[in-house]
Structure formats: C-alpha cells, structure tokens
Amino acid sequence: MNIKRVLQTVLLIYSALALLYPVANTFFPLLLVSITRGVASSFLWLTSWAYVFAYAERSVKGKEVGFFSDMNDLASALSPIVGGFVSLLSFFLPFYALSLTSLATFFVVSVYVKETPRPERASLHDQMNTLSSYMHDKRFVKTVYLIIAFYALINIYYSFLSVFLNSKGMPIPLIGVVLTIALLPAVALEVPIGNVIDKHGIKKTLASAASLTALAGVLIPVSNNIYCVLATVTAFTIGYTIIFIALYSRMSDIMGERKTTMTGAIATFKDLGYTIGPLAAGTLMGVVGIQNTFFLAGVGFVFLIPVSLLLHD
C-alpha cells in the first residue's frame, strides 16, 4: 500500500466533496455525498494509523498513540467553535473552508510525507488469514469486543449531544464553544496518559476511564446549566480519550509485527461500533426519548468495567 498516494487521493476527494455539500439540497444527493465522505474518511483514518502502528515501538506505544490522538483531538476541539462562528457569516462557508484546507493539506503531504522504502504489502487473502488467526487469540477477541462496545456507546453521545443541547435551548454557537472547551483538557492530557499506560498498564487505566465515562454519561442528561454541562461533557471527553489510547495501545501490542496489516481490520471494528451506536440509539429515542437513551448508554459503560478488569497487560 502506497500510503502517500492514498493520502493524496483522499485529500483531493475531501476537497471536492466539501464543495458538493452546499448544492446537495435533497435527501438522496446528500446521502450519496455523505457515504462517499465516510469512505474517504475510512481511508484517511486507515493510512494515518498505519503510519503510527508501523513506527511505534512497544516500549513507547502509549506515548506515540497519545501524541497522534492529541493532534487529532486538537483539530476536533477547534472545529466546533470555529465552524459555529464561521457559519454565522455564511452557513456554507465552513464547507468552502474545508475544501481549501483539504487542498492545502494535499500540498503539505506531497512535499513532506515520504513513503517507506519497503512498505508492508498484504493481499486481501493474507489479511483475512491473519484476522482469522487472531480471532483464536482471546486477548484479541476481548479487545475487539471492547472497541465495538465502547465506540458504539461513545458515538451515541457525540451523534446526538448537539441535538440534545439545542433542544434544551442552547444556541448553536454556544454549543460549539462548549464542545471545544470540553475537548481541550483531553487534548492536553493525551501524551501524559500515554506515558501512564506505558508505566502502569492498560487494565486499571481502562477500567478507571470506563468508570469516569459512565458517571459523566449518566450526569450529562440531568445537567441543567452551562457550567454543569461543561463539567460533565469535559469529564466524558477525558474518559473516552483514555479509553481510545488504552485500546489502541493494547491492540498494537497484540498485533506485534503484523500491526500495519491489521490496521484495516481495527478501523472496521471501530466503524462498526460507530454505526451500531447511533442506529440503536435512534430507534430507542423514538420509544424512551433522548434523555433516557443517554441514561441507558451511561449504564452500558458500567457493564464494560468488569470486562476491562479481566484484561491482562
């Protein structure tokens, strides 16, 4: 896999897709553009993690994963507030800005990203055989289960949190401010979290993070003012950030030398969780409402705590 070429292609697709959103003013064109963006995002995520997994040594895997996640979440922290205020100037202006930044990133990748002399190559048949062999590894299976379950629960909140806050009367620009501020502590802590995992192990760290996320998830729907919302959402983002780093560090450790080959499979498990969560939550919200759905998702995190404690570092 030529990672540089994949990155270049995906960034050009992103740049073009951003310009299509403003003209996709009916359901099916919007759905088609969104599906294409999702596929492009998967390739972007896959190639980025391939680099991280390929170069991270076992002794510093937590720190390396933490740093990569730190940069990713820094962008996630800035985008809601920037997008919220930019949209006040023009609703479609964020899409044009995305097109421009994607194109600029394409040129950065073209100039600065170097392909490895001998990139790891694996056919689909080899990848499926590798996946099959890992499915007999109990450590791998437990980690896959946790990745799917955690990401399903996490994406319930992040798919519907803005809708929930807006339904409570919070204006869109203020929602952007809340989401940005809530992410900043997690961004600042990601590299130190990686160091903690390297020194003290994944099991206790993951169980502690699941406990924090469960508590925050239950409190978010009953937060009745801006300060409570900010505190609970901040705690939630810190908790899920720790979960993210711990799970990916563990998977990197399990995969050993075949980690680049397995990056696509990991992305699939993550995206499976991302898909299951909102689909299940959307159905549940029609029955019990968005607030009770958030409560149930918080309880779901509680059930994952003992599973986390069964892991072996």
N, C-alpha and C positions, 0 to 999 in steps of 0.2 A: 504494500500500500504506500503510495507516494503521498505522504501526509501534507506536504506543502501544496501540492496540486489540489488536493481535496479542500484545504482551507481557502485557497484562492477561488475555486469554483463556488463554494458555499457563500463566500462573502459577496461575490458578484450576484448570486441569486438573491441574497438578502437585499442588496441594493435595489434590484429590480422589483422585488415583491413589495417593498415599502412604498413604492410609487403606485402599486396596484390597489392598495387598501383604500385610498380615497375615492377610487372610481368603482369599487366593488360595493354597490349600494343596494343589492338584493341578496337574499339568503344564500343561494347556491354559488354565485361567484365569490362571496365572502368565505363560504365553507371551503371552496377549492383553493383559494389563496392561503387560508389558514392551514389546510392539510399540507400544502407544499412548504409552507414555513416550518411546520412541525418536522417534516422530513429533513429539511435543511438544518434545523436545529439539532436533530439527532446526529447528523454527520459532523457538525461543528463540535458538539459535546464529545463525540467518539474520538475524533482526531486529537482534541485537546488533552483528553485523559490518556490517550495512547502515548503522548509525549511524557506526561507525568509518570505513568507506570513504567515506561521504558527506562527512565533515568533515575528514579527514586531508589536509593539503597535501603535495605531493610532497617538499618540502624537509625535512619532519619526519615522513614516513610511518613510518620505522623507530621513532622515539620514540613515536609515537601507538600503533602496533601493539604495541610493547613494554609500554606502560603498560596497555593493555587486557588483554594476555596476563598481565601481572603480577597484576592483580586476580583474573583467572580462576584462576590457579595458586595464589594465596594461599588461596582457598577450597578448592582441591584439596589443598593442603598441610595445612590444618587438619582437613579432613573425616575422613581415615583414623584419626587419633588420637582425635578427639572421638567419632566413631562407634564405634570399638573399645571405648573405656571406657564410653560410654553403654550399649552393648549388654550390658555386664556387669550393669547394673541390671535391664535387661529387653531381651530380644532384639529386640522390636518397637518399643522406644522411639525408635530413630533414625528410623523411618518416621513416627511421630507428630510428632517434632521437625521433620522435613522438611515435613510438611503445615502446621505452624504458621508456619515461616519463609517458605514459599511464599506463604501468605496475607498475612503481614506485608509481604513484598516487593510484593505486588499493591497494597497501600495506598500504599507509597512511590512506585511507578510512577504511580499515579493522581494523586498530589499533585504530584510533582516533575518527571516526564518531560513535556516539551512536544513536540507534533508540529510538524514544519516547516510553514511557511505553504504551501509548494508542494512537497509530496513528489513525488519522481520516480515516475511511473506507467509501467508497461510491460506490455503484454499478453503472454500466453504465446507468441504468434506472433512478436512483436518480440524476445522473449528468445531464441527459437530461431534467428531470423535473426542476432542479434548473436553467439550462440555459434558459428554456422556460419562467420561471417566471421572470428572469432578463431581457428578451427581451421585457417585458412590461414596463421596467424602462427606461425612456427617458435618464437619465444620463448614464446608461449602454450602450444604443444603440449609443449615440453620441461618447462615448469613444471608442467603438468597431470600429466605422467608422474612427475615427482619428488614431487608431492603424494601421488599414489596409492601410489607405491612406499614412500616414507618412512612414511606413516601406516599402511600395511599392516604393515611391519616393527616400527614402534613399538608398535602395538597387540597384536602377538604377546606382547611382554613384559608390557604392562600388563593384558592379559586373563588371563595365566597366572602372573604373578610371585608373587602371593599364594598360589596353589595350590602353586607350586614351593617357596616358603619354608616353608609349612606342612608339606609333605611331608618337609622336612629337619628337622622337629621344632620350628620356631619357632612359639610361640603367637600367636594372632590379635591380642591387644592389642599385643604387641611388633612384629608386622608393621605395625600401624597407626603405631606410633612411628617405625619405620624409614622408611616411605613419607613421613611428614610431615617428618621431619628432612631426608630426601634432597631434598625439593622446596624447602626454604627458601633454599638458595643460589641456585637458579634464579630464584626469585621476586625475590630481592634484586638480581639481575643483569639483569633483563629490560629495564628502562629504559636502563641503560648500554649494553646490547647493541644496542638500537635506535639509540642515538647513534653507536655504532661502525659500524653498517651504513650510516647516512646519510653518514658521513665517508669510509669506506674501501671501500664497495661490497659487493655481495651475494656475488659468485662465491667469493672467497677465504674469506669468513666461512662460507659454506655448506659448502665443501669441508673446512674445519678442523673444523666441527661434525660432519660426517659421519664424519671420522676418529676424533674423540673418542667418538662414539656406537658406532662399530664396535668400538673397543678395549674399551669398557665392556661392550658386549653379549656379547663373547666371554669376558670375565672373570667376569661375573655367575654363570654356572653352576658355576664352579670356586671361588667364594668360600666358604671353609669355616668362617668365624666371623663374628660380628656386626659386627666392625669392617670386615672386607673387604667384606661385603655392603653396609654403609652407604656405604663409599667408592665402590664400583662403581655402585651404584644412583644415588648423588648425581651422579657423572660422567655417567651415562646421561641423567638428567633435565636437566642443564645442556646437554648436547649436543642433545637433541631440542627443548629450548626455543629454542635458537639457530636450529635448522632451521625451526621453526614461524614465528618472527618474520621470518626471511630470505625464506621462500617467500611469505608473505602480503604482505610489503612489495613483493616483485617482482611479484606478481600485481596489486596495487593500482597499481603504476607502469604495467604493461602496459595495464590497462583504462582508465586515464585518466578521462575524464568519465563513462564508462558503468559505473563500478565498482559502483554500487548495483544496477543492473540485473543484473549478473553475479554478485552475491553468492550467489544460489541455486545457480548452476552450480558455484561453488567449493565450497560446502558439500556438493554431491553428489559431487564428486571426493574430497573428504576422507572422507566417509562410505563411499564405495566402497572406499577403502583400509582404513578401519576394519573393514569387513565381510570383505574378502578375507583379511586377515591372520589373524584367529582361525579362520576356516573352513579355510584351508590348514594352519595350524599344528595344529588339532585332528586333522586327517587324518594329518599327518606324525607327530604324537606317538604315534599308535597303532602306528606302524611302528618309529620310532627312539627314542621316549621324549622326555620334556620337556627333559632336559638337552641332548641332541644337537640338538633343534629350536632351542633358544636359540643354540647354536653356529652353526648354519646361518643363522639370522637375522642374527647378527653379521657373518658373511661377506657376507650380502646388502648390508649397509651399505657394505662395501668396494667393491663394484661400482658404487655410486652416486657415489663420489668423483670418478672421471674425468668422469662426466656433469655433475656440478656445475661442474667446471673448464671445461666447454665453454660455459657460460653467458656472456652479455655483459651487463655492468652498464649 
